[in-house]
């Protein structure tokens, strides 16, 4: 059934909810028609839209609504969702008819036009920029770039592309940044305190692309800045906070420099690079350098203290002459002078001597003992080296075999001294020996030694080795062992002219040790030496035993003599004691007898009877004493018959 195209749409009002039919409602009578119509009716939601493609155009119906597409003019239709965007999203939409692209940012519910399409399936995120955040954006059509600063939410236009994200550079009060504009080539310095934004064509020219600190100068400091474009140098003294210009660089390594504070005994040498003039600044003062000043040598130099022990050798730069300053002072050279050398006073002991060479190459000899000098009036034992003079040094060999010639001798000891040696030689029976010993030698003629040798110890040892080799080669090992001291004497005494020519005197040469170089021969020699040592030890032990026995015998003799003296003394004492006892008993007996004799006389006895009775009485008393002594002891007493007056009757 054909209906008029102007009246073929059935529209329901979403707000009223009551359908009505525009025209031809009477024609829908049959149930089949109603079913088909109901299927074609499109219910469009609030976040939807219906795209209807007609014969010549496209139209959209945004929800909420109900749409009945026409059978006659509608080629196709479909529903699609509206684009829902939150506050941080945006979407790129392109118009198919014009090709133009537009960006739509949220929050929004965006209904597309009939010919619009979303370029990307999902929304993009808006770029949220903080206070120090930014982005460099390029216009794809014109190629121009611009800086977008935060804080904000950035929505690029369809023609803009984000190249990179950037950060603002926070500069403190004592910081700065060197920048250059690539478009104009202009350079400048951004000083703190600020938040510096780099435009797309700005580049950082600071070293390493980092923020630089301003130069903080103390009162005793300064800085020299040179402009690389003009070459001019400006000097800034402290106290100050210095910000260099974009084209300026510090002239000195390290940037900030201290002023040169000179004490009274210090000085510094400065050259003006513009004029080339050199000046000497002496203390006490503070020296500030100008832009063209250059320090020659050290920043501070100490003056040389010239006294009785120290002198200064000075060269004049203009004339090239040298002179020695010996007057006591604090010496500071002037602009034309330079210190060549600080010389110590040479003081020689009585046993020391030195050799000096003047500017003409002639030698001069100085001795600590005037008696050794050729001309004592010209000899000096304490002196400074004059200009163009030098102290002669000889390289002597050292070591027991004199294998190293690296001993530098400038002051010669003229006393006799010991020198050890070691070398090999071979006997006539082909035994290789290692000899060790000492020389006792002395330098007696220093000019002759200097004329004929530069290595006195080496010559002495070499010549002695040659003599030893010749002498030892003529004797056997046994003969060498018996006569090595005599061989040593001949080695240094047979050729005295060699040493005399070199001003050397050999007092003695002693061999302190010898050994066989071959191990087997050395063992045999050790056995011989051991046996000799054992024999000597045995002899020594026997002598010791003999001495001990002799001493013991002498001790016995002395002991017997002493014992004889003791016996004689004891006998003498016994005699004296017996004498005393006898005299005492005699005195006692005499007194007893005299007393009894007197008593017997008193009773009328004769003189002979009285004396006889007294004797008898004394004998009885003595027998009584004897019996008492025996009875108190363990002795046995035997009596004769006459003593007991006993008689025996034999039956």
Secondary structure, 3 states (H helix, E strand, C coil): CCCCHHHCCEEECCCCCCEEECCCHHHCCCHHHHHHHHHHEEEECCCEEEEEEECCCEEEEECCEEEECCCCCEEEEEEEECEEECCCEEEEEEECCCCCEEEEECCEEECCCCCEEECCCCCEECEEECCCEEEEEEECCCCCEEEEECCEEECCCCCEEEEEEEECEEECCCEEEEEEECCCCCEEEEECCEEECCCCCEEECCHHHCCEECEEECCCEEEEEEECCCCCEEEEECCEEECCCCCEEECCCCCCEECEEECCCEEEEEEECCCCCEEEEECCEEECCCCCEEEEEEEEEECEEECCCEEEEEEECCCCCEEEECCCEEECCCCCEEEEEEEECEECCCCEEEEEECCCCCEEEEECCHHHCCCHHHCCCEECCCCCCEECCEEEEECCCCCEEEEEECEEECCCEEEEEEEEEECCCCCEEEEEEEEEEEECCHHHHHHHCCCHHHHHHHHHHHHHHHHHCCCCHHHHHHHHHHHHHHHHHCCHHHHHHCCEEEEEEEEEEEEECCHHHHHHHHHHHHHHHHHHHHHHHHHHHHHHHHHHHHHHHHHHHHHHHHHHHHHHHHHHHHHHHHHHHHHHHHHHHHHHHHHHHHCCCCHHHHHHHHHHHHHHHHHHHHHHHHHCCCCCCCCCHHHHCCCCCCC
